[in-house]
Amino acid sequence: MGTGYEQLNPPPRLLMGPGPINADPRVLRAMSVGLVGQFDPVMADYMHETSQLYRQVFRTANEATVLVDGTSRAGIEAALVSLLEPGDRVLVPVFGRFGHLLAEIAGRAGAEVHTIHTEWGTVFAPEQIEDALRAVRPKVLAIVQGDTSTTMCQPLADLGALCREYGALFYADITASVGGNAFEMDAWGLDAATAGLQKCLGGPPGSAPISLSPAAVDVIRGRRHVEAGIREDEDLDAGRRIGSNYFDLAMILDYWGPRRLNHHTEAASMLYAARECARLLVAEGIEAAVERHRRHGAAMAAGVQALGLRLFGNQEHRMHNVLAVEIPEGVDGESVRRALLHDYGIEIGTSFGPLHGRVWRIGTMGYNARHDAVLLTLVALEEVLRRSGATPAAGAGVTAARELYDLVAVA
Ligand SMILES: *Cc1c(COP(=O)(O)O)cnc(C)c1O
């Protein structure tokens, strides 16, 4: 009997927005392999391998490197609700939409949230953050590395030493930046970092890699003893537990650790995806992947500028993998996006908050950080711009990008 619904058959799309992007076909294939039970020794091996691979991606020796099941926000929430207790002070420097998200989640955890702000399109100088650390004396500094809402990449290298000096734990949301921009968890002194698959890692949304320093693990485990006064055995007095169960990192670490204490059912297919994303990145080499993102981001930037468009924000601090392009006077930004999608199957991004209606966001990340994806997008954008009343120089976008690539002409 028919259901009235067709089998899923989405149209082919080239996703050139700020994420999600097209998943690497190898990641999609990894997701389709057979399930095994979560206490199968084979699954234990896969989890161990996944942890080892993400230590390489995050550049850390942290044993506490695991996955939180859920999109990137699940990783953010797990980190903040596990590190913070009600009344703890947290400092959140906000330079875009995701800084507001960190502050919002920390507030829900009952923390006393202190924010500092910088104009969208700029990043913080270390002195600004140091002044705030001195004034607030937070338990945690929580900051975004790459904020796709503004395309800015906040330098983090100097912040670890400042956090040590002022006794704060250092947490960063590296979802949008890791794999496409330099990131050094241990060398930069981070205590916690969380990510997602759907940006430079080339996977689908739905798994949040996280890594915790030994100091962060101590805080998380110490907190549980204080809160519960008891261990995590099945027969404990449930009424004495507070906060989240699903996002309790102490429990998640016990589940991933040698004791293998039951928590949630592992989202096996997402674990396969996350493992394959990291495996591909490590096989390519992290530096090579960062260079690939730099190169394709630079080609896209050169191309759109040659079409007469202006880039938004301080380009010295732009993420490699996404740019914000000012919508020219007299051009309807939404109708350009609609035409690109309808006529060419290409998606580019809109924008939020103060940038709403002012810029498009164009990504070159993960599987789509490729010259063919960049050139196709530039060809299509030129044609749609011309139809929308702009006057881009014919062929200028692809020519500029090709020059940057130094592509040899095909006879
Ligand atoms: C894209 C992005 C996310 C995405 O969060 P989801 O829960 O996966 O939607 C989180 N943080 C930053 C900085 C991002 O750019």
Ligand as a Chemical Component Dictionary entry (heavy atoms), coordinates in Angstrom:
data_LIG
# 
_chem_comp.id                   LIG 
_chem_comp.type                 NON-POLYMER 
_chem_comp.pdbx_formal_charge   0 
_chem_comp.three_letter_code    LIG 
# 
loop_
_chem_comp_atom.comp_id 
_chem_comp_atom.atom_id 
_chem_comp_atom.alt_atom_id 
_chem_comp_atom.type_symbol 
_chem_comp_atom.charge 
_chem_comp_atom.model_Cartn_x 
_chem_comp_atom.model_Cartn_y 
_chem_comp_atom.model_Cartn_z 
_chem_comp_atom.pdbx_ordinal 
LIG C1 C1 C 0 28.254 26.678 12.751 1  
LIG C2 C2 C 0 28.636 26.889 14.168 2  
LIG C3 C3 C 0 28.061 26.131 15.189 3  
LIG C4 C4 C 0 26.976 25.155 14.838 4  
LIG O1 O1 O 0 26.266 24.640 15.927 5  
LIG P1 P1 P 0 25.198 23.506 15.605 6  
LIG O2 O2 O 0 24.674 23.085 16.905 7  
LIG O3 O3 O 0 25.953 22.394 14.910 8  
LIG O4 O4 O 0 24.187 24.122 14.706 9  
LIG C5 C5 C 0 28.512 26.322 16.481 10 
LIG N1 N1 N 0 29.475 27.219 16.757 11 
LIG C6 C6 C 0 30.038 27.977 15.787 12 
LIG C7 C7 C 0 31.096 28.949 16.128 13 
LIG C8 C8 C 0 29.629 27.831 14.470 14 
LIG O5 O5 O 0 30.149 28.589 13.507 15 
# 
loop_
_chem_comp_bond.comp_id 
_chem_comp_bond.atom_id_1 
_chem_comp_bond.atom_id_2 
_chem_comp_bond.value_order 
_chem_comp_bond.pdbx_ordinal 
LIG C1 C2 SING 1  
LIG C2 C3 SING 2  
LIG C2 C8 DOUB 3  
LIG C3 C4 SING 4  
LIG C3 C5 DOUB 5  
LIG C4 O1 SING 6  
LIG O1 P1 SING 7  
LIG P1 O2 DOUB 8  
LIG P1 O3 SING 9  
LIG P1 O4 SING 10 
LIG C5 N1 SING 11 
LIG N1 C6 DOUB 12 
LIG C6 C7 SING 13 
LIG C6 C8 SING 14 
LIG C8 O5 SING 15 
# 
